[in-house]
Amino acid sequence: AAEKIVAAHLSHAGITRAGRKPSDGGSSRLTPTFQNLQNRLQQHLATHVALRHSDKRGSIEIEYYGNDDLQRILGVLGLPMEET
């Protein structure tokens, strides 16, 4: 749990985990409006979010750290994981 809190805090501060190549995620090319949206998503989901946007298409990448974190994020999104 402590690792998740630290990862979320570092992600919010824009710091990547050690050993990882910093991924731009398109953030340097985002307009202030989309940068703000990316930041809001990161705060809401408490994890790293990369928003990529262009005039014709885009993507949202949401990181998670293990099954428990995935289930937590799905819950925040209102989409609980289905039992198999």
PyMOL commands that set and color helices and strands:
alter all, ss='L'
color gray80, all
select helices_A, chain A and resi 2-13+27-29+32-45+67-77
alter helices_A, ss='H'
color red, helices_A
select strands_A, chain A and resi 49-53+58-62
alter strands_A, ss='S'
color yellow, strands_A
deselect
rebuild
show_as cartoon
